[in-house]
Amino acid sequence: MGKKLFPTDVINQAQGVLTAWNQISETMAFGPANRESLAEDLSAAQSVDADIAQLESQLTARRNQRDDIYTATWDKVKRVRAGVKANYGDDSSEFELVGGTRLSERKARTRKVAA
């Protein structure tokens, strides 16, 4: 998304302008811009904002649901790897097939020289 062409508080400003416009003159208009069109725009914007809030709530619920499924899936993956490691050993080709790193293929630990 690029730079927005309106201030972040456009709804608050529009409500203030509409309130002042009602106090100044109910018949004053500026070309196609009149009180009714501004009130309609405010109403439409508030409706869209409410829809967005509802959709964001649904999105949050779905993300939480996805995270729960991912957690359960990851738990099963770890259990399968641990089971294969227990049954076939940590240097077996079966352990490598399920995504483990064989013992013979691991890097040797490097020791730090004490000064």
Jmol script that loads the backbone (N, CA, C; Angstrom):
load data "model"
ATOM      1  N   MET A   1       0.842  -1.180   0.000  1.00  0.00           N
ATOM      2  CA  MET A   1       0.000   0.000   0.000  1.00  0.00           C
ATOM      3  C   MET A   1       0.884   1.239   0.000  1.00  0.00           C
ATOM      4  N   GLY A   2       0.461   2.201  -0.755  1.00  0.00           N
ATOM      5  CA  GLY A   2       1.193   3.448  -0.830  1.00  0.00           C
ATOM      6  C   GLY A   2       0.758   4.410   0.260  1.00  0.00           C
ATOM      7  N   LYS A   3       1.220   5.623   0.121  1.00  0.00           N
ATOM      8  CA  LYS A   3       0.869   6.658   1.081  1.00  0.00           C
ATOM      9  C   LYS A   3      -0.625   6.943   0.987  1.00  0.00           C
ATOM     10  N   LYS A   4      -1.263   7.065   2.142  1.00  0.00           N
ATOM     11  CA  LYS A   4      -2.702   7.350   2.153  1.00  0.00           C
ATOM     12  C   LYS A   4      -2.933   8.827   1.870  1.00  0.00           C
ATOM     13  N   LEU A   5      -4.013   9.096   1.185  1.00  0.00           N
ATOM     14  CA  LEU A   5      -4.324  10.458   0.765  1.00  0.00           C
ATOM     15  C   LEU A   5      -5.274  11.160   1.726  1.00  0.00           C
ATOM     16  N   PHE A   6      -5.322  10.681   2.964  1.00  0.00           N
ATOM     17  CA  PHE A   6      -6.213  11.283   3.951  1.00  0.00           C
ATOM     18  C   PHE A   6      -5.567  11.144   5.325  1.00  0.00           C
ATOM     19  N   PRO A   7      -5.938  12.010   6.258  1.00  0.00           N
ATOM     20  CA  PRO A   7      -5.376  11.905   7.613  1.00  0.00           C
ATOM     21  C   PRO A   7      -5.961  10.707   8.357  1.00  0.00           C
ATOM     22  N   THR A   8      -5.258  10.254   9.379  1.00  0.00           N
ATOM     23  CA  THR A   8      -5.706   9.086  10.132  1.00  0.00           C
ATOM     24  C   THR A   8      -6.994   9.354  10.907  1.00  0.00           C
ATOM     25  N   ASP A   9      -7.257  10.602  11.227  1.00  0.00           N
ATOM     26  CA  ASP A   9      -8.462  10.939  11.999  1.00  0.00           C
ATOM     27  C   ASP A   9      -9.539  11.568  11.118  1.00  0.00           C
ATOM     28  N   VAL A  10      -9.648  11.111   9.882  1.00  0.00           N
ATOM     29  CA  VAL A  10     -10.586  11.708   8.924  1.00  0.00           C
ATOM     30  C   VAL A  10     -12.030  11.601   9.416  1.00  0.00           C
ATOM     31  N   ILE A  11     -12.397  10.508  10.069  1.00  0.00           N
ATOM     32  CA  ILE A  11     -13.770  10.338  10.557  1.00  0.00           C
ATOM     33  C   ILE A  11     -14.074  11.362  11.651  1.00  0.00           C
ATOM     34  N   ASN A  12     -13.148  11.551  12.581  1.00  0.00           N
ATOM     35  CA  ASN A  12     -13.365  12.539  13.647  1.00  0.00           C
ATOM     36  C   ASN A  12     -13.481  13.942  13.075  1.00  0.00           C
ATOM     37  N   GLN A  13     -12.622  14.252  12.111  1.00  0.00           N
ATOM     38  CA  GLN A  13     -12.693  15.580  11.495  1.00  0.00           C
ATOM     39  C   GLN A  13     -14.004  15.763  10.742  1.00  0.00           C
ATOM     40  N   ALA A  14     -14.445  14.740  10.024  1.00  0.00           N
ATOM     41  CA  ALA A  14     -15.694  14.841   9.267  1.00  0.00           C
ATOM     42  C   ALA A  14     -16.884  15.013  10.212  1.00  0.00           C
ATOM     43  N   GLN A  15     -16.875  14.301  11.339  1.00  0.00           N
ATOM     44  CA  GLN A  15     -17.969  14.463  12.303  1.00  0.00           C
ATOM     45  C   GLN A  15     -17.983  15.877  12.871  1.00  0.00           C
ATOM     46  N   GLY A  16     -16.805  16.434  13.143  1.00  0.00           N
ATOM     47  CA  GLY A  16     -16.723  17.808  13.631  1.00  0.00           C
ATOM     48  C   GLY A  16     -17.226  18.809  12.609  1.00  0.00           C
ATOM     49  N   VAL A  17     -16.845  18.597  11.344  1.00  0.00           N
ATOM     50  CA  VAL A  17     -17.291  19.495  10.273  1.00  0.00           C
ATOM     51  C   VAL A  17     -18.801  19.394  10.105  1.00  0.00           C
ATOM     52  N   LEU A  18     -19.343  18.188  10.152  1.00  0.00           N
ATOM     53  CA  LEU A  18     -20.791  18.010   9.986  1.00  0.00           C
ATOM     54  C   LEU A  18     -21.553  18.683  11.126  1.00  0.00           C
ATOM     55  N   THR A  19     -21.061  18.546  12.339  1.00  0.00           N
ATOM     56  CA  THR A  19     -21.700  19.202  13.490  1.00  0.00           C
ATOM     57  C   THR A  19     -21.684  20.721  13.316  1.00  0.00           C
ATOM     58  N   ALA A  20     -20.532  21.244  12.931  1.00  0.00           N
ATOM     59  CA  ALA A  20     -20.431  22.692  12.728  1.00  0.00           C
ATOM     60  C   ALA A  20     -21.300  23.133  11.557  1.00  0.00           C
ATOM     61  N   TRP A  21     -21.344  22.356  10.504  1.00  0.00           N
ATOM     62  CA  TRP A  21     -22.147  22.676   9.326  1.00  0.00           C
ATOM     63  C   TRP A  21     -23.621  22.758   9.695  1.00  0.00           C
ATOM     64  N   ASN A  22     -24.068  21.837  10.550  1.00  0.00           N
ATOM     65  CA  ASN A  22     -25.464  21.873  11.007  1.00  0.00           C
ATOM     66  C   ASN A  22     -25.760  23.138  11.796  1.00  0.00           C
ATOM     67  N   GLN A  23     -24.793  23.632  12.544  1.00  0.00           N
ATOM     68  CA  GLN A  23     -24.998  24.840  13.341  1.00  0.00           C
ATOM     69  C   GLN A  23     -24.945  26.096  12.482  1.00  0.00           C
ATOM     70  N   ILE A  24     -24.135  26.081  11.439  1.00  0.00           N
ATOM     71  CA  ILE A  24     -23.971  27.268  10.592  1.00  0.00           C
ATOM     72  C   ILE A  24     -25.186  27.460   9.689  1.00  0.00           C
ATOM     73  N   SER A  25     -25.450  26.477   8.842  1.00  0.00           N
ATOM     74  CA  SER A  25     -26.564  26.600   7.912  1.00  0.00           C
ATOM     75  C   SER A  25     -26.894  25.220   7.363  1.00  0.00           C
ATOM     76  N   GLU A  26     -28.169  24.878   7.400  1.00  0.00           N
ATOM     77  CA  GLU A  26     -28.580  23.569   6.919  1.00  0.00           C
ATOM     78  C   GLU A  26     -28.715  23.531   5.401  1.00  0.00           C
ATOM     79  N   THR A  27     -28.775  24.683   4.777  1.00  0.00           N
ATOM     80  CA  THR A  27     -28.981  24.721   3.321  1.00  0.00           C
ATOM     81  C   THR A  27     -27.696  25.012   2.554  1.00  0.00           C
ATOM     82  N   MET A  28     -26.619  25.349   3.246  1.00  0.00           N
ATOM     83  CA  MET A  28     -25.367  25.690   2.576  1.00  0.00           C
ATOM     84  C   MET A  28     -24.803  24.438   1.889  1.00  0.00           C
ATOM     85  N   ALA A  29     -24.332  24.614   0.639  1.00  0.00           N
ATOM     86  CA  ALA A  29     -23.737  23.512  -0.117  1.00  0.00           C
ATOM     87  C   ALA A  29     -22.561  24.051  -0.911  1.00  0.00           C
ATOM     88  N   PHE A  30     -21.622  23.163  -1.218  1.00  0.00           N
ATOM     89  CA  PHE A  30     -20.441  23.521  -1.998  1.00  0.00           C
ATOM     90  C   PHE A  30     -20.371  22.589  -3.204  1.00  0.00           C
ATOM     91  N   GLY A  31     -21.053  22.978  -4.254  1.00  0.00           N
ATOM     92  CA  GLY A  31     -21.132  22.133  -5.435  1.00  0.00           C
ATOM     93  C   GLY A  31     -21.865  20.847  -5.082  1.00  0.00           C
ATOM     94  N   PRO A  32     -21.281  19.689  -5.395  1.00  0.00           N
ATOM     95  CA  PRO A  32     -21.949  18.431  -5.070  1.00  0.00           C
ATOM     96  C   PRO A  32     -21.830  18.068  -3.580  1.00  0.00           C
ATOM     97  N   ALA A  33     -21.009  18.803  -2.841  1.00  0.00           N
ATOM     98  CA  ALA A  33     -20.828  18.510  -1.416  1.00  0.00           C
ATOM     99  C   ALA A  33     -21.900  19.239  -0.608  1.00  0.00           C
ATOM    100  N   ASN A  34     -22.772  18.449   0.021  1.00  0.00           N
ATOM    101  CA  ASN A  34     -23.775  19.029   0.909  1.00  0.00           C
ATOM    102  C   ASN A  34     -23.806  18.204   2.203  1.00  0.00           C
ATOM    103  N   ARG A  35     -24.604  18.635   3.139  1.00  0.00           N
ATOM    104  CA  ARG A  35     -24.662  17.965   4.442  1.00  0.00           C
ATOM    105  C   ARG A  35     -25.058  16.507   4.308  1.00  0.00           C
ATOM    106  N   GLU A  36     -26.030  16.243   3.481  1.00  0.00           N
ATOM    107  CA  GLU A  36     -26.524  14.881   3.330  1.00  0.00           C
ATOM    108  C   GLU A  36     -25.458  13.942   2.761  1.00  0.00           C
ATOM    109  N   SER A  37     -24.716  14.432   1.772  1.00  0.00           N
ATOM    110  CA  SER A  37     -23.685  13.569   1.174  1.00  0.00           C
ATOM    111  C   SER A  37     -22.558  13.290   2.178  1.00  0.00           C
ATOM    112  N   LEU A  38     -22.217  14.292   2.995  1.00  0.00           N
ATOM    113  CA  LEU A  38     -21.198  14.083   4.025  1.00  0.00           C
ATOM    114  C   LEU A  38     -21.700  13.098   5.075  1.00  0.00           C
ATOM    115  N   ALA A  39     -22.963  13.229   5.465  1.00  0.00           N
ATOM    116  CA  ALA A  39     -23.541  12.306   6.451  1.00  0.00           C
ATOM    117  C   ALA A  39     -23.593  10.885   5.886  1.00  0.00           C
ATOM    118  N   GLU A  40     -23.922  10.742   4.602  1.00  0.00           N
ATOM    119  CA  GLU A  40     -23.942   9.420   3.966  1.00  0.00           C
ATOM    120  C   GLU A  40     -22.543   8.806   3.939  1.00  0.00           C
ATOM    121  N   ASP A  41     -21.544   9.635   3.601  1.00  0.00           N
ATOM    122  CA  ASP A  41     -20.166   9.139   3.586  1.00  0.00           C
ATOM    123  C   ASP A  41     -19.731   8.688   4.983  1.00  0.00           C
ATOM    124  N   LEU A  42     -20.084   9.460   5.999  1.00  0.00           N
ATOM    125  CA  LEU A  42     -19.747   9.079   7.376  1.00  0.00           C
ATOM    126  C   LEU A  42     -20.408   7.762   7.754  1.00  0.00           C
ATOM    127  N   SER A  43     -21.660   7.622   7.405  1.00  0.00           N
ATOM    128  CA  SER A  43     -22.388   6.394   7.709  1.00  0.00           C
ATOM    129  C   SER A  43     -21.762   5.198   6.999  1.00  0.00           C
ATOM    130  N   ALA A  44     -21.418   5.368   5.733  1.00  0.00           N
ATOM    131  CA  ALA A  44     -20.803   4.283   4.966  1.00  0.00           C
ATOM    132  C   ALA A  44     -19.439   3.913   5.542  1.00  0.00           C
ATOM    133  N   ALA A  45     -18.663   4.922   5.916  1.00  0.00           N
ATOM    134  CA  ALA A  45     -17.339   4.670   6.488  1.00  0.00           C
ATOM    135  C   ALA A  45     -17.452   3.922   7.809  1.00  0.00           C
ATOM    136  N   GLN A  46     -18.406   4.298   8.641  1.00  0.00           N
ATOM    137  CA  GLN A  46     -18.590   3.616   9.926  1.00  0.00           C
ATOM    138  C   GLN A  46     -19.049   2.176   9.717  1.00  0.00           C
ATOM    139  N   SER A  47     -19.874   1.958   8.705  1.00  0.00           N
ATOM    140  CA  SER A  47     -20.320   0.603   8.386  1.00  0.00           C
ATOM    141  C   SER A  47     -19.159  -0.263   7.923  1.00  0.00           C
ATOM    142  N   VAL A  48     -18.320   0.290   7.061  1.00  0.00           N
ATOM    143  CA  VAL A  48     -17.158  -0.450   6.577  1.00  0.00           C
ATOM    144  C   VAL A  48     -16.187  -0.722   7.723  1.00  0.00           C
ATOM    145  N   ASP A  49     -15.979   0.252   8.595  1.00  0.00           N
ATOM    146  CA  ASP A  49     -15.104   0.046   9.756  1.00  0.00           C
ATOM    147  C   ASP A  49     -15.631  -1.071  10.648  1.00  0.00           C
ATOM    148  N   ALA A  50     -16.943  -1.134  10.831  1.00  0.00           N
ATOM    149  CA  ALA A  50     -17.530  -2.206  11.650  1.00  0.00           C
ATOM    150  C   ALA A  50     -17.317  -3.563  10.977  1.00  0.00           C
ATOM    151  N   ASP A  51     -17.480  -3.613   9.646  1.00  0.00           N
ATOM    152  CA  ASP A  51     -17.236  -4.857   8.907  1.00  0.00           C
ATOM    153  C   ASP A  51     -15.781  -5.290   9.048  1.00  0.00           C
ATOM    154  N   ILE A  52     -14.863  -4.340   8.931  1.00  0.00           N
ATOM    155  CA  ILE A  52     -13.435  -4.644   9.055  1.00  0.00           C
ATOM    156  C   ILE A  52     -13.131  -5.172  10.451  1.00  0.00           C
ATOM    157  N   ALA A  53     -13.693  -4.569  11.480  1.00  0.00           N
ATOM    158  CA  ALA A  53     -13.464  -5.034  12.848  1.00  0.00           C
ATOM    159  C   ALA A  53     -13.966  -6.466  13.034  1.00  0.00           C
ATOM    160  N   GLN A  54     -15.123  -6.762  12.451  1.00  0.00           N
ATOM    161  CA  GLN A  54     -15.677  -8.115  12.540  1.00  0.00           C
ATOM    162  C   GLN A  54     -14.777  -9.106  11.803  1.00  0.00           C
ATOM    163  N   LEU A  55     -14.317  -8.743  10.610  1.00  0.00           N
ATOM    164  CA  LEU A  55     -13.448  -9.626   9.837  1.00  0.00           C
ATOM    165  C   LEU A  55     -12.097  -9.831  10.528  1.00  0.00           C
ATOM    166  N   GLU A  56     -11.567  -8.775  11.160  1.00  0.00           N
ATOM    167  CA  GLU A  56     -10.316  -8.923  11.905  1.00  0.00           C
ATOM    168  C   GLU A  56     -10.494  -9.875  13.078  1.00  0.00           C
ATOM    169  N   SER A  57     -11.654  -9.818  13.720  1.00  0.00           N
ATOM    170  CA  SER A  57     -11.948 -10.742  14.813  1.00  0.00           C
ATOM    171  C   SER A  57     -12.001 -12.177  14.300  1.00  0.00           C
ATOM    172  N   GLN A  58     -12.644 -12.374  13.152  1.00  0.00           N
ATOM    173  CA  GLN A  58     -12.701 -13.709  12.554  1.00  0.00           C
ATOM    174  C   GLN A  58     -11.307 -14.184  12.151  1.00  0.00           C
ATOM    175  N   LEU A  59     -10.500 -13.271  11.613  1.00  0.00           N
ATOM    176  CA  LEU A  59      -9.147 -13.614  11.201  1.00  0.00           C
ATOM    177  C   LEU A  59      -8.309 -14.029  12.406  1.00  0.00           C
ATOM    178  N   THR A  60      -8.458 -13.323  13.512  1.00  0.00           N
ATOM    179  CA  THR A  60      -7.736 -13.678  14.732  1.00  0.00           C
ATOM    180  C   THR A  60      -8.141 -15.066  15.212  1.00  0.00           C
ATOM    181  N   ALA A  61      -9.436 -15.354  15.174  1.00  0.00           N
ATOM    182  CA  ALA A  61      -9.911 -16.674  15.592  1.00  0.00           C
ATOM    183  C   ALA A  61      -9.356 -17.763  14.687  1.00  0.00           C
ATOM    184  N   ARG A  62      -9.343 -17.527  13.384  1.00  0.00           N
ATOM    185  CA  ARG A  62      -8.814 -18.521  12.444  1.00  0.00           C
ATOM    186  C   ARG A  62      -7.307 -18.704  12.626  1.00  0.00           C
ATOM    187  N   ARG A  63      -6.579 -17.631  12.897  1.00  0.00           N
ATOM    188  CA  ARG A  63      -5.136 -17.756  13.143  1.00  0.00           C
ATOM    189  C   ARG A  63      -4.876 -18.567  14.397  1.00  0.00           C
ATOM    190  N   ASN A  64      -5.677 -18.343  15.427  1.00  0.00           N
ATOM    191  CA  ASN A  64      -5.527 -19.136  16.653  1.00  0.00           C
ATOM    192  C   ASN A  64      -5.817 -20.606  16.382  1.00  0.00           C
ATOM    193  N   GLN A  65      -6.839 -20.863  15.564  1.00  0.00           N
ATOM    194  CA  GLN A  65      -7.172 -22.235  15.198  1.00  0.00           C
ATOM    195  C   GLN A  65      -6.011 -22.870  14.419  1.00  0.00           C
ATOM    196  N   ARG A  66      -5.449 -22.128  13.485  1.00  0.00           N
ATOM    197  CA  ARG A  66      -4.302 -22.621  12.715  1.00  0.00           C
ATOM    198  C   ARG A  66      -3.120 -22.916  13.626  1.00  0.00           C
ATOM    199  N   ASP A  67      -2.843 -22.025  14.574  1.00  0.00           N
ATOM    200  CA  ASP A  67      -1.726 -22.225  15.490  1.00  0.00           C
ATOM    201  C   ASP A  67      -1.920 -23.481  16.332  1.00  0.00           C
ATOM    202  N   ASP A  68      -3.156 -23.740  16.763  1.00  0.00           N
ATOM    203  CA  ASP A  68      -3.441 -24.960  17.525  1.00  0.00           C
ATOM    204  C   ASP A  68      -3.179 -26.205  16.679  1.00  0.00           C
ATOM    205  N   ILE A  69      -3.587 -26.167  15.425  1.00  0.00           N
ATOM    206  CA  ILE A  69      -3.366 -27.299  14.529  1.00  0.00           C
ATOM    207  C   ILE A  69      -1.875 -27.482  14.273  1.00  0.00           C
ATOM    208  N   TYR A  70      -1.151 -26.398  14.041  1.00  0.00           N
ATOM    209  CA  TYR A  70       0.294 -26.487  13.815  1.00  0.00           C
ATOM    210  C   TYR A  70       0.999 -27.063  15.040  1.00  0.00           C
ATOM    211  N   THR A  71       0.569 -26.654  16.243  1.00  0.00           N
ATOM    212  CA  THR A  71       1.178 -27.168  17.466  1.00  0.00           C
ATOM    213  C   THR A  71       0.952 -28.663  17.595  1.00  0.00           C
ATOM    214  N   ALA A  72      -0.260 -29.118  17.329  1.00  0.00           N
ATOM    215  CA  ALA A  72      -0.562 -30.547  17.396  1.00  0.00           C
ATOM    216  C   ALA A  72       0.220 -31.318  16.335  1.00  0.00           C
ATOM    217  N   THR A  73       0.335 -30.760  15.142  1.00  0.00           N
ATOM    218  CA  THR A  73       1.087 -31.404  14.074  1.00  0.00           C
ATOM    219  C   THR A  73       2.568 -31.504  14.427  1.00  0.00           C
ATOM    220  N   TRP A  74       3.121 -30.441  14.965  1.00  0.00           N
ATOM    221  CA  TRP A  74       4.534 -30.439  15.343  1.00  0.00           C
ATOM    222  C   TRP A  74       4.797 -31.464  16.452  1.00  0.00           C
ATOM    223  N   ASP A  75       3.874 -31.583  17.379  1.00  0.00           N
ATOM    224  CA  ASP A  75       4.007 -32.578  18.442  1.00  0.00           C
ATOM    225  C   ASP A  75       4.057 -33.990  17.849  1.00  0.00           C
ATOM    226  N   LYS A  76       3.225 -34.267  16.874  1.00  0.00           N
ATOM    227  CA  LYS A  76       3.214 -35.589  16.226  1.00  0.00           C
ATOM    228  C   LYS A  76       4.496 -35.832  15.444  1.00  0.00           C
ATOM    229  N   VAL A  77       4.995 -34.812  14.756  1.00  0.00           N
ATOM    230  CA  VAL A  77       6.246 -34.950  14.014  1.00  0.00           C
ATOM    231  C   VAL A  77       7.385 -35.300  14.970  1.00  0.00           C
ATOM    232  N   LYS A  78       7.448 -34.591  16.100  1.00  0.00           N
ATOM    233  CA  LYS A  78       8.504 -34.875  17.082  1.00  0.00           C
ATOM    234  C   LYS A  78       8.374 -36.284  17.638  1.00  0.00           C
ATOM    235  N   ARG A  79       7.134 -36.725  17.900  1.00  0.00           N
ATOM    236  CA  ARG A  79       6.924 -38.078  18.425  1.00  0.00           C
ATOM    237  C   ARG A  79       7.348 -39.139  17.417  1.00  0.00           C
ATOM    238  N   VAL A  80       7.018 -38.932  16.141  1.00  0.00           N
ATOM    239  CA  VAL A  80       7.402 -39.897  15.111  1.00  0.00           C
ATOM    240  C   VAL A  80       8.921 -39.972  15.003  1.00  0.00           C
ATOM    241  N   ARG A  81       9.580 -38.831  14.975  1.00  0.00           N
ATOM    242  CA  ARG A  81      11.050 -38.831  14.886  1.00  0.00           C
ATOM    243  C   ARG A  81      11.680 -39.522  16.095  1.00  0.00           C
ATOM    244  N   ALA A  82      11.138 -39.232  17.264  1.00  0.00           N
ATOM    245  CA  ALA A  82      11.672 -39.869  18.469  1.00  0.00           C
ATOM    246  C   ALA A  82      11.426 -41.374  18.436  1.00  0.00           C
ATOM    247  N   GLY A  83      10.265 -41.792  17.933  1.00  0.00           N
ATOM    248  CA  GLY A  83       9.960 -43.217  17.836  1.00  0.00           C
ATOM    249  C   GLY A  83      10.868 -43.930  16.851  1.00  0.00           C
ATOM    250  N   VAL A  84      11.103 -43.309  15.702  1.00  0.00           N
ATOM    251  CA  VAL A  84      12.004 -43.898  14.704  1.00  0.00           C
ATOM    252  C   VAL A  84      13.421 -43.958  15.267  1.00  0.00           C
ATOM    253  N   LYS A  85      13.835 -42.924  15.970  1.00  0.00           N
ATOM    254  CA  LYS A  85      15.163 -42.903  16.586  1.00  0.00           C
ATOM    255  C   LYS A  85      15.289 -44.014  17.622  1.00  0.00           C
ATOM    256  N   ALA A  86      14.232 -44.248  18.401  1.00  0.00           N
ATOM    257  CA  ALA A  86      14.251 -45.295  19.426  1.00  0.00           C
ATOM    258  C   ALA A  86      14.249 -46.681  18.801  1.00  0.00           C
ATOM    259  N   ASN A  87      13.502 -46.861  17.712  1.00  0.00           N
ATOM    260  CA  ASN A  87      13.400 -48.182  17.081  1.00  0.00           C
ATOM    261  C   ASN A  87      14.607 -48.522  16.206  1.00  0.00           C
ATOM    262  N   TYR A  88      15.106 -47.553  15.444  1.00  0.00           N
ATOM    263  CA  TYR A  88      16.135 -47.847  14.453  1.00  0.00           C
ATOM    264  C   TYR A  88      17.503 -47.261  14.801  1.00  0.00           C
ATOM    265  N   GLY A  89      17.564 -46.366  15.748  1.00  0.00           N
ATOM    266  CA  GLY A  89      18.830 -45.746  16.129  1.00  0.00           C
ATOM    267  C   GLY A  89      18.996 -44.384  15.484  1.00  0.00           C
ATOM    268  N   ASP A  90      19.899 -43.581  16.085  1.00  0.00           N
ATOM    269  CA  ASP A  90      20.072 -42.218  15.600  1.00  0.00           C
ATOM    270  C   ASP A  90      21.072 -42.108  14.456  1.00  0.00           C
ATOM    271  N   ASP A  91      21.602 -43.254  13.978  1.00  0.00           N
ATOM    272  CA  ASP A  91      22.482 -43.232  12.812  1.00  0.00           C
ATOM    273  C   ASP A  91      21.884 -44.036  11.659  1.00  0.00           C
ATOM    274  N   SER A  92      20.575 -44.270  11.718  1.00  0.00           N
ATOM    275  CA  SER A  92      19.929 -45.104  10.705  1.00  0.00           C
ATOM    276  C   SER A  92      19.428 -44.269   9.531  1.00  0.00           C
ATOM    277  N   SER A  93      19.275 -44.951   8.400  1.00  0.00           N
ATOM    278  CA  SER A  93      18.722 -44.266   7.229  1.00  0.00           C
ATOM    279  C   SER A  93      17.242 -43.958   7.436  1.00  0.00           C
ATOM    280  N   GLU A  94      16.545 -44.762   8.255  1.00  0.00           N
ATOM    281  CA  GLU A  94      15.134 -44.497   8.563  1.00  0.00           C
ATOM    282  C   GLU A  94      14.984 -43.180   9.321  1.00  0.00           C
ATOM    283  N   PHE A  95      15.909 -42.928  10.248  1.00  0.00           N
ATOM    284  CA  PHE A  95      15.883 -41.668  11.001  1.00  0.00           C
ATOM    285  C   PHE A  95      16.097 -40.496  10.053  1.00  0.00           C
ATOM    286  N   GLU A  96      16.970 -40.680   9.073  1.00  0.00           N
ATOM    287  CA  GLU A  96      17.200 -39.621   8.089  1.00  0.00           C
ATOM    288  C   GLU A  96      15.964 -39.412   7.211  1.00  0.00           C
ATOM    289  N   LEU A  97      15.249 -40.485   6.897  1.00  0.00           N
ATOM    290  CA  LEU A  97      14.049 -40.380   6.071  1.00  0.00           C
ATOM    291  C   LEU A  97      12.963 -39.527   6.718  1.00  0.00           C
ATOM    292  N   VAL A  98      12.871 -39.567   8.044  1.00  0.00           N
ATOM    293  CA  VAL A  98      11.838 -38.782   8.723  1.00  0.00           C
ATOM    294  C   VAL A  98      12.346 -37.388   9.087  1.00  0.00           C
ATOM    295  N   GLY A  99      13.506 -37.001   8.553  1.00  0.00           N
ATOM    296  CA  GLY A  99      13.972 -35.625   8.731  1.00  0.00           C
ATOM    297  C   GLY A  99      15.026 -35.433   9.792  1.00  0.00           C
ATOM    298  N   GLY A 100      15.482 -36.512  10.409  1.00  0.00           N
ATOM    299  CA  GLY A 100      16.536 -36.385  11.412  1.00  0.00           C
ATOM    300  C   GLY A 100      17.906 -36.328  10.757  1.00  0.00           C
ATOM    301  N   THR A 101      18.883 -35.821  11.490  1.00  0.00           N
ATOM    302  CA  THR A 101      20.255 -35.800  11.009  1.00  0.00           C
ATOM    303  C   THR A 101      20.984 -36.983  11.630  1.00  0.00           C
ATOM    304  N   ARG A 102      21.533 -37.849  10.783  1.00  0.00           N
ATOM    305  CA  ARG A 102      22.223 -39.035  11.262  1.00  0.00           C
ATOM    306  C   ARG A 102      23.417 -38.649  12.117  1.00  0.00           C
ATOM    307  N   LEU A 103      23.711 -39.464  13.094  1.00  0.00           N
ATOM    308  CA  LEU A 103      24.808 -39.206  14.016  1.00  0.00           C
ATOM    309  C   LEU A 103      26.129 -39.085  13.271  1.00  0.00           C
ATOM    310  N   SER A 104      26.329 -39.906  12.261  1.00  0.00           N
ATOM    311  CA  SER A 104      27.587 -39.884  11.515  1.00  0.00           C
ATOM    312  C   SER A 104      27.726 -38.642  10.636  1.00  0.00           C
ATOM    313  N   GLU A 105      26.633 -37.944  10.384  1.00  0.00           N
ATOM    314  CA  GLU A 105      26.680 -36.762   9.520  1.00  0.00           C
ATOM    315  C   GLU A 105      26.706 -35.454  10.304  1.00  0.00           C
ATOM    316  N   ARG A 106      26.666 -35.552  11.612  1.00  0.00           N
ATOM    317  CA  ARG A 106      26.693 -34.326  12.421  1.00  0.00           C
ATOM    318  C   ARG A 106      28.115 -33.803  12.515  1.00  0.00           C
ATOM    319  N   LYS A 107      28.230 -32.495  12.634  1.00  0.00           N
ATOM    320  CA  LYS A 107      29.532 -31.876  12.799  1.00  0.00           C
ATOM    321  C   LYS A 107      30.063 -32.200  14.184  1.00  0.00           C
ATOM    322  N   ALA A 108      31.339 -32.373  14.273  1.00  0.00           N
ATOM    323  CA  ALA A 108      31.959 -32.613  15.570  1.00  0.00           C
ATOM    324  C   ALA A 108      31.971 -31.314  16.361  1.00  0.00           C
ATOM    325  N   ARG A 109      31.839 -31.431  17.674  1.00  0.00           N
ATOM    326  CA  ARG A 109      31.863 -30.233  18.511  1.00  0.00           C
ATOM    327  C   ARG A 109      33.263 -29.665  18.535  1.00  0.00           C
ATOM    328  N   THR A 110      33.335 -28.352  18.469  1.00  0.00           N
ATOM    329  CA  THR A 110      34.630 -27.705  18.589  1.00  0.00           C
ATOM    330  C   THR A 110      34.764 -27.198  20.003  1.00  0.00           C
ATOM    331  N   ARG A 111      35.955 -27.377  20.541  1.00  0.00           N
ATOM    332  CA  ARG A 111      36.198 -26.941  21.914  1.00  0.00           C
ATOM    333  C   ARG A 111      36.943 -25.611  21.869  1.00  0.00           C
ATOM    334  N   LYS A 112      36.559 -24.768  22.765  1.00  0.00           N
ATOM    335  CA  LYS A 112      37.243 -23.478  22.868  1.00  0.00           C
ATOM    336  C   LYS A 112      38.519 -23.688  23.677  1.00  0.00           C
ATOM    337  N   VAL A 113      39.575 -23.099  23.211  1.00  0.00           N
ATOM    338  CA  VAL A 113      40.860 -23.204  23.889  1.00  0.00           C
ATOM    339  C   VAL A 113      40.864 -22.228  25.048  1.00  0.00           C
ATOM    340  N   ALA A 114      41.140 -22.749  26.233  1.00  0.00           N
ATOM    341  CA  ALA A 114      41.186 -21.868  27.410  1.00  0.00           C
ATOM    342  C   ALA A 114      42.436 -21.018  27.375  1.00  0.00           C
ATOM    343  N   ALA A 115      42.305 -19.737  27.585  1.00  0.00           N
ATOM    344  CA  ALA A 115      43.444 -18.846  27.508  1.00  0.00           C
ATOM    345  C   ALA A 115      44.163 -18.803  28.846  1.00  0.00           C
TER     346      ALA A 115
END
end "model"
wireframe off; spacefill off
backbone 0.3
color backbone group
